């Protein structure tokens, strides 16, 4: 599973509003994975966690 590095967090921090930061982080993760899933955990109407699960296809 890819980890969020400091450069990704810096790019997301420059995005502006909290919603724009979440969209920037999700967009960066989408660009990184070929097969897998991205799950958002939401508490009180706010995204509090982004979980990325990447699969490796062997055939």
URWOVEN-V571129 format. One record per residue. N is the residue number from 1. RES is the residue in three letters. PHI is phi in whole degrees, -180 to 180 (none if undefined). BURIAL is b if it has 9 or more other ideal C-beta (glycine too) atoms within 8 Angstrom, else e. D_CENTER is the distance of its C-alpha to the mean C-alpha in whole Angstrom. Layout:
BEGIN
<<N:RES:PHI:BURIAL:D_CENTER> <N:RES:PHI:BURIAL:D_CENTER>>
END
This chain:
BEGIN
<<1:UNK:none:e:11> <2:UNK:-66:e:9> <3:UNK:-94:e:9> <4:UNK:-77:e:8> <5:UNK:-93:e:11> <6:UNK:-64:e:13> <7:UNK:-72:e:13> <8:UNK:-65:b:9> <9:UNK:-67:b:10> <10:UNK:-66:e:13> <11:UNK:-62:b:12> <12:UNK:-68:b:10> <13:UNK:-66:e:13> <14:UNK:-80:e:15> <15:UNK:-72:b:14> <16:UNK:111:e:16> <17:UNK:-68:e:16> <18:UNK:-56:e:13> <19:UNK:-64:e:12> <20:UNK:-67:b:12> <21:UNK:-66:b:10> <22:UNK:-62:b:7> <23:UNK:-61:b:8> <24:UNK:-64:b:8> <25:UNK:-64:b:4> <26:UNK:-64:b:4> <27:UNK:-61:e:7> <28:UNK:-64:b:6> <29:UNK:-68:b:5> <30:UNK:-60:e:7> <31:UNK:-71:e:10> <32:UNK:-86:e:10> <33:UNK:-102:b:10> <34:UNK:-102:e:14> <35:UNK:-133:e:14> <36:UNK:152:b:12> <37:UNK:-147:e:10> <38:UNK:-127:b:7> <39:UNK:-117:e:8> <40:UNK:-107:b:8> <41:UNK:-100:b:11> <42:UNK:-123:e:13> <43:UNK:-129:e:17> <44:UNK:53:e:19> <45:UNK:78:e:17> <46:UNK:-123:e:14> <47:UNK:-73:b:11> <48:UNK:-113:e:11> <49:UNK:-156:e:9> <50:UNK:-121:b:5> <51:UNK:-114:e:7> <52:UNK:-114:b:7> <53:UNK:-122:b:10> <54:UNK:-111:b:12> <55:UNK:-104:e:16> <56:UNK:-114:e:18> <57:UNK:-87:e:21> <58:UNK:-96:e:24> <59:UNK:-134:e:27>>
END
